[in-house]
Amino acid sequence: MLDTLDAPAVRTWCRFALAALGQAREEIDALNVYPVPDGDTGTNLYLTVESAAEALDAVFAAEQDPPLATAATAAARGALIGARGNSGVILAQWLRGLAEALSDGGGLSEALGNGARSAYLAVAEPVEGTLLTVAAAAADAAKRGDGLTGQAQEAYRAARQALLLTPGQLSVLAEAGVVDAGGRGLVAVLGALVDAVAGQHPMGPVALRREVDPVVVDACVGHERPPGPGHPAFEVIYLLEAEDDQLPLLRQKLAQLGDSLVIGGGDGLWNVHVHVDDAGAAVEAGVEAGRPYRIRITHFAEAAARAGERVGAPPGPPWGWGRDASHGRAVLSVVSGSGLAQLCEQAGSVVLSADPDRPPASVELVAAVHRCAAREVVLLLNDPELRAAAGAAADQLREEGVRIAVLPTRSPVQGLAALAVHDAGRRFDEDVVAMTSAAGATRYAELAVAEGESWTMAGVCQAGDVLGLIDGDVAVIGRDLTETALTVLDRMIAAGGELVTLVLGEDAPAELADRLIAHARRTRPEVDTVAYQGGQEAAPLLIGVE
């Protein structure tokens, strides 16, 4: 457990928060009925925190041990720049309030208090029963906590309780039978804070228990409705470079044009969010105040229709076509390692090369799909950690009219199996089903080297131990890489299979492939075994059994 909040802890918190929001993104989207039921609050919060995480990564890349103030300020500014939607801008301003207090030497309790005040001040007409209410409850409760961990735990518990009370504070929530979506997102962020200061992994049992009562969540599933009569038709959001003295008049003009006005930021950079009928006038007001850019205008009726298609529907892309896309279909594979990239390209896939230390963000996935210039795209993730980023990217691409299917392949060997049956001559949905079936029929394993002592499903491992993971769980712990690989291979083919695929990593011993192939032929001659040089850094060996 940590005694004080430092820069590495802020980075860990941000990573954990991104993981938690990714896990809850679709649930939060489904809860979204206020201020407009457009089903995107979870996605917007995820993208906002993703931008904060990227800003923090840049700080640590430039400076090995940055001060707390530098890290906190970078996270807040990153969130401001990447903030999406009403809740995203409020969350970014909440983070700015935290950063200001931490930079001035305040503790967590003071930071949460300043964050809540900053969030309220960013909203032109604060409404209770929202993220603001949850933030205020967390700040008040943190004062009662003992030490950093105690304050975080008290804040989390109070936030969760405040969230469950939001339907009694906001009639639209009560009518829909849901809790507030933005508040639910903040609960996830505060739960991640508890994990970060307590030294727990975000996907561990404690985090998985951090859910809203199932009755409340289940009541909202499938609930989508268009904006009510009299509600503004457009959401306008943009970044604005402007002097502080321009803000009062800008607030006044935008308040006259519409509602749900939130302006966050400071020091000459602002994120402006408003709901209006005259989108052009909202942008013009920004031009008069300074320089608006990254302008996004969303028509609510269309957004609600798209959300209605997503919620409660089986996985799969809509039937829209990209206006600027060329004819045809592309497969995009996310892989790490030059050998794997070459294998995928030979199978007809476009490749997005991933940094083994930093998985691609949603904006990078969107850009990669754009480069495909295809009206239909099948995205092979090959890594379970990419599901949240890919979900957010897919939502954005579908809004643009791209027909995209995300296949949540958990290993490159599953991606290779999917590529082996890809047929662009088939109908899109038939091709997706065939590729999904091939990937799902491929069991996967990998070897990894333990970085330190840890509890696993197979017992306690020590630094330097070789870990054999089968279908994502540690099944074997050994000291010798080749012997561990042989044990994992035996377990994999004992359950049956016709084809074994070995993908060797950059640091794999030269004789490893020959040893494994000879062993498989001797013990299971009916099974075909092939080996490839993958060049991946993270795993010395990948195994697929079809």
N, C-alpha and C positions, 0 to 999 in steps of 0.2 A: 504494500500500500504506500501511496505517496503522502508526504507530509505537506508539501507545497506544490503549487502548480508551476511548471516550467515549460519551456518551449517544446521539448520532446513530448511532454504530456498533452500539450495543445494539439500537436500533430497526431498523436495517437487517438485523442478524442475525435478529431475531425475524421480520421479513417474509420473509426468505429461508428460514428454517426452516419457516414455515407453507407456503410454496410447495413446498418439498422434501417435506414430509409429505403435502401434498395430492397430489403426483405419485405418491408411494409408498403412499398410504393403502390401496388395495385389495390390493396386494402384502403389506403388513404384516398386514392382516386375515387373509389366507390363511395366513400363517405361524403364527398364534396357536393354539398347542396347550398352552401352560403359562401360568399355573397351571390355567386352564380353557379348553378349546377352543371358545370362544364367538364367535370370528371378529370381534372388535371392537377389537383393540389399536390398529390404525392409525387408526381413527375416533376412539378415545378420546384418543390423542396429538395428533391434529389439533385436536380441540376444546379440549384443554388449552392448546396454543400459541396458538390463535385467541383465547382469553380473555386471554392475556398480551399479544398484539398490540393488542387493544382497549384494555387498560389503558395501554399505552404511548402509543397515539394520544391518549387523554384527557390524559395528562401533557403532551404536546407541544402540544395545543390550548390548554392553560392557561398554558404557559410556553414561550417560543420556544427558549430554550437552557438546559434543565434540567441540573443536575449529574448526573454519572455515578451517584452513589448513589441519587438520586431515581428515575432511569430503571430501574436494575437492580432496586431494591426494588419498584417498581410492576409490573414484568414478573413478578417472583416472586409477588407477592400476587395478580395477575390469574390466573396459572396455578393458584395454590392454590384460588381461588374457583371456577374453571371446570374443575378437574381431574376427569377421568372415568376410572374403572377403576383397577386395580392399578398399571399402568404410568404412568397420568396423574398419580397422587398421588406416585409415586416421582420422576417427572420434575419435578414442581412443587417437591418438597423439594430436589432437585438444584439447581434454579434459585435457591432460597432460599439454599443454601450458597454459590453463586457470588456472589449479591448481597451477602451479609454480608462476604465477603472483599474484594470490590471496594469496598464502602463504607468498609472499614477501610484502604484504600490499597494493597491487595494487587494483584499483577499477575495475568495470565491463569493462569499455572501454579499460583499459590496458590489462585486461585478454583476451578479445576478440582479441586484436591485437597480443598478444603473442601466442594465440591459432592458429591464421591464419599462423603466421610465422613458428610455430612448424609443422603444417600440411604440408606446402610447403617443409620444410627441410626433411620430412620423405619420400617424393616421389623422386625417382631417376630422373625422367624426368617429371616435372610438366606440366600439360596440362590445358589450359584455357577452360572454358565452363563446368567445373566440380564442385564438392563440394568445391574445393580450391578457385575457383572464387567467389562462394557464401560466403564463410567464409571471404575472403578479403573485399568484399563489406560491409558485416555486421560490420566488425571491423572499417572500415573507417567511416561509418555512425554513429557508437556509439559515436564517439568523439563529434558529434554535439548535442547529447542528454543532457537534463537537469536532473541531478539526476539519480538514479538507474533505475526507471521506464522509464524515458525519453530515456535513453541510450538503454534499452532493446527494446523499441518500435521502435526507429530509426534503430537499428540493424535488427529487424525483417522485417520492411518495405523495407529496402535496399536489404536484402537477397531475399525477394520475387521478387522484381524487377529484381535483377541479375539472378535469376532462369529463369525468362521468356525470358531473353536475351541469354541463353545458346545455343539454336539452331543456332544462328547467329555466334557463336564462335567455334562450333564443327560440322563439316559437317555431321558426322554420325547421330547426333541428328536431323539435318535439314532434312536429307533424310528419317528418320523414322517419322518425324512430332511430336517429343516429346521433353520434357525438360529433363535435366539430373537427373537421379534417385537419385544419392548420394546428389546432391544439394537439391532435393525435401525433402530428409530425414532431412537435416540440417535445412531447413525452418520449418519443423515440430518441431524440437528440440528448435529452437529459438522462435517459437510461444508458446511452453510450458514454456519457460523462462518468456515471457511476462505475461502469466497466473499466474506463481508462484509469481512474484514480485508484481503483481497487486491484488493478493488474490482471483483469480477467479478459478472456477473448470474447469478441462480440458475438460469436456464434455458439458460445457455451450455454449450458443449461440455464444460468441466471437470466441471460438476455432473452432466451426463448420463452421464459415465463413472463416477460414484460409485454403482455398483450392486454388490450382492452377486453372487458368481459365479453365472452363469445355471443351472448344474447344481444348485446348492443351492436356488435359488428355484423352478425347475421341479419339483423333487421334491415341493414342498408343495402345488401347485395342486390344488384340489378336495379337499384333505384336511380333513375335519371329522368329529368324533365327539362323542357326548354325554359329559358328565362320567362318570368311572368310578365303580364301586360304592364307597360309603363317603364320597364327596366331598359336602360340604355342598350343599344345594339352592338357596341364595339368595346373591346378592351384595347387600350393604347398604353404601351410601355416603351420607354426609351431612356438611354443614358444621356445626361445633360452636363456639359461643362458650363458653369455659370458662377458668378460671384454670389456670395451669401446674400447681399442686399437685394438681389433680384428675386429671391424666393418668396417673400410675402406677396408680391403682386402676382407671381405665377400661381401660387396657391389660390388666390382670390379668383383669378380667371378660370382655372380648372374646376374649382368648386362650383362656379356658375354654369359650367358646361355639363357636369355630370356628377357621379358619386363614386364611392369606393376609392377616394383619393388617398394615395400613400406616396410620400416623397421621403426617401432615405438617402443618407450620405453626408457629405461635408467636405471641407477643404477644397471646394471648387468642383467636386464631382458628385453628381446626384443620380439616383435612379427614380424615375417618375412613372407612376402607375395610376390610371384613372379609367373609369367606365363612362363612355359618352355616346351620344348619337352622331355627333359631328367629329369624326376622327381627324379630319383636316384641321379643324380649329384647335384641337388639342395639340397637334404638332406645331402649328403656327405660334401658339402661346410659348412653346419651348424655344422656337427660333427667336422670338422677341426677348427672351430671357438670356439666351446664350447659344450654345451649339449643341443641338440634339443629334444623336447618332445611335446606331443599333436599334432602329425604330421597328417595333413589332405591333401590328394591328390585327386583332382577331375578331371575327364576326361570331357572336355568341351562338346564334341559331345553328350555324354550321358546326361549331365546336361541340355543341350539345348532341347533334345528330351523330357525329363521329364517336363521342363517348358512349352513346346508346348502343352503337354497333359493337363496341368493345366489351361492355359490361355484360356478363352472363353469356357471352358467345363463346363457342369453342375456339381454341387457338387457331390463328390463321390470318392471312392478310386480307384487306378489303379488295374490291374490284376496281379501284381507281388506277388511272394510268398517268405517269409523269408527262407533263406537257413538253418538257425539254429533253426527255430521255429518248435514246435511240430504240429501235425495235429490238427484241430479243430478250434473252434471259442471262443473268450472270450469277455465278456462285462466288461468294466472298469468304475466304478462310482466314481466320486470325491465328497465326502460328508464330513461334519463336524458334529460330534456327534456320540456317541457310539450306540445309538438306531437306528439312520439312517443307520449306517454302518451295523448293524446286519440285518436290514430289507433288505438291498441290497444283503447281502451275502445269506440270506435265499431265495432270488429270483434268485440266481445263478450268481451273479456278483462278480467280484474281486473289492476290495475297496481300494482307495487311500484316506487316512484320511487327511483332509486339516486343517491347522491352521486357525482359524477364523480371525486372525489378519494379516496373510500373505498367500495369495493364492499361490498354487504351481507354480513354474517357469517351463519353457518349458523343462529344463533338467530333472526335477523331473517327469514330465509326460512321457518323453521318457523312463526313468528308470522303471517306473511303467508298461508301455507297455511291456518292455523287460521281466519283471517278470511274465507277463501273459503267456509267452512261447507259444503263439498261432499264427497261420499264418493269422488269420483274427481277427480284434479287432474292437469293437464298443465302442467309448468313449463317456460317458455321463458326460457333464461338470457340469450341475446343478447350474451354476453361470455365468451370462453374462460377468463378469469381466475376465473370463478365455479364452475367444474366441481367443484373439491374441496369448497368450502363446500356446494354443492348435493348432492353425494354424501353428505356427513355428515348434512345435513338430511333427505334422503330416507330414510336408514337409520332415523333417529329416528321419522319419520312412519309408516314401515311397521310399526315396533314398536307404534305406537298404533292400527294398523288402517287407516290411510289408504292408498288405492290411488293411487299417484303414479307418473307417468312423467316423467323429466327429459330434455328434448330439448336437447342441447348446441349450440343455435344460437350461432354465433360472431359474429353481427352482427344489429342490429335489423331489417335488410332481410330476413334469413332468417326472423326471427320473424314479420314481416308476411306473408311468403309462406306460412308455416305456418298463420297465422290465417285466411288467405283460403280455405283448404280445410277448416277445422275444421267438423265437423258433429256436434252433440251427439246427433243421432238415430241415429248409427251405434253399433255396439258399441265399447267403449273401445279394445280393441286395434286394431281396424280404423281408428279415428280417429287413433290414435297413429302407425300406419304411414303413413297418408295425409299427416299433417302432417310427419312425418320425411322422407318422400320429397320433398315440396314444398320444405322447407328445404334439403335436400341438393342439389336441382336448381338452387338459386339461388347463382350466383357473387357474391361481394361485394367491395367495395373501399371505401376511405375516404381522405380527405386529412387530414394532420396537419402541424403546424409543428414543426420540430426545435428542441429546447431548447439543444443544444450540439453540438460536433463528435462524430461517431460513425461507425463503420464499418457499412455496410449491404450487403444483397445487390446494390444498384445502385451501390455505390461509397461514397465518403466524403461525408457531409453536414456542413454548417456550421450554426451557430445561425441561425434565421430561415428556413432553406430549407423549401420546401414538399415534403412527402413524399407520394407516391402509393403506398398499400399495396393490393396485390391478393391476396386470399385470405390475408391476414395477413403477407405479406412485402413489404418495400419494393421497388417495381419502377421507380419514377420519382422523380427528384430535380429540382426546378425552383425558380425564384425567384418566379414569378408564379402566384398561386393559380388563376386562371381558365385559363391556358395549361396548367398541370399537370393540371387537371381534364379538359380536352379530350383530352390525351394518354392519360390513364387510361381515359376513356370509349371512345376508339378501340380501345385494346387489349382492353377488356372485350367490346365488341360484335363485334370481328373474329373471335372464336371462336364467334359465333352467338348467337342469342337472339331471343325474341319480345316481351319486355316489359322496359323499363328503368325502374327506380324510383330517383328522386333524393330524398334527404332532406337538406334544408339545415339547417346548424347556426346557432347564435345569431349568430355573427360572419361568416356568409357574405355576400359582396357582393350587393347588391340585384339586380344584372343577371345573376348567375351562372346561375340556372335558365333564363332566356330564352336565354342564349348556348348552353347545353348542349342544350336542346330543339331550337333551330333547327339546330344542328350535326348532331344525330342525324337529324332529318327530312331534311336535305340529303344526308347521306352514306349513311344507311340508312333510306329511307322505309318499308320494310316492318316496321320495329320500332316498336312503340308506346312512347312515353316519357311518364311522369307525374312530377310534382314535388310535394313536400310540405314544409311548414315543420316541421322536427323540434324546433328549439330546443335541441339538445344543445350542450354547451359544449366537449367534448373534440375533436370532429371537425367542421370546417367543412362537410364534405360526406360523405354516405354514398351508395354506388351499389350497386344490386342488379340483376342480369341473370338473368331466368328464360327 
